[in-house]
Amino acid sequence: MMTFPIEELIEYEGNMYAITAAASRRSFQLSMLRDPDIEINNGKVVSLAARQIFTKEIEFRIEA
């Protein structure tokens, strides 16, 4: 079971708005795609999205 990557969040030195927006958007994408990893993560979509971002499994950028 995956948990929310709290250590990575605490140590994150970047833009907190950007990482929050990226996790929110990725959570939405995972939900719409009905990604099978959601079930593996006990339905915790936000923690799955955050883990993907912090492990650089996916990359994000905020466009102005």
C-alpha positions in Angstrom: 0.0 0.0 0.0 1.3 3.4 -0.9 0.9 6.3 1.5 1.1 10.1 0.9 4.7 11.1 0.4 4.8 13.5 3.4 8.6 13.6 3.7 9.0 14.6 0.1 6.3 17.3 0.6 8.1 18.7 3.8 11.4 18.8 2.0 10.0 20.3 -1.2 11.6 23.7 -1.8 9.8 24.6 -5.0 6.6 26.5 -5.6 3.9 25.0 -3.3 1.1 26.4 -5.6 2.7 24.6 -8.6 3.0 21.2 -6.9 -0.5 21.5 -5.5 -1.9 22.4 -8.9 0.0 19.5 -10.5 -1.2 17.0 -7.9 -4.8 18.2 -8.3 -4.7 17.9 -12.1 -3.0 14.5 -12.1 -5.6 13.3 -9.6 -8.3 14.3 -12.0 -6.5 12.6 -14.9 -6.1 9.4 -12.9 -9.8 9.4 -11.9 -11.0 10.0 -15.5 -8.7 7.3 -16.9 -9.8 4.8 -14.1 -6.1 4.0 -13.7 -5.7 0.5 -12.1 -3.0 1.9 -9.8 -5.8 3.6 -7.9 -7.1 0.3 -6.6 -3.6 -0.8 -5.6 -3.4 2.5 -3.6 -6.7 1.8 -1.8 -8.5 4.4 -3.8 -6.3 7.2 -2.6 -6.0 9.2 -5.9 -4.3 12.3 -4.4 -1.5 10.3 -2.7 -1.0 8.3 -5.9 -0.7 11.5 -7.9 1.7 13.1 -5.4 3.8 10.0 -5.4 4.0 10.0 -9.2 5.1 13.7 -9.1 7.7 13.4 -6.4 9.2 10.2 -7.9 9.3 12.0 -11.2 7.2 9.2 -12.8 5.4 12.0 -14.4 6.6 15.6 -15.1 4.6 18.7 -14.9 4.9 22.4 -15.8 2.7 25.3 -15.1 1.9 27.4 -18.2 1.4 31.0 -17.8 
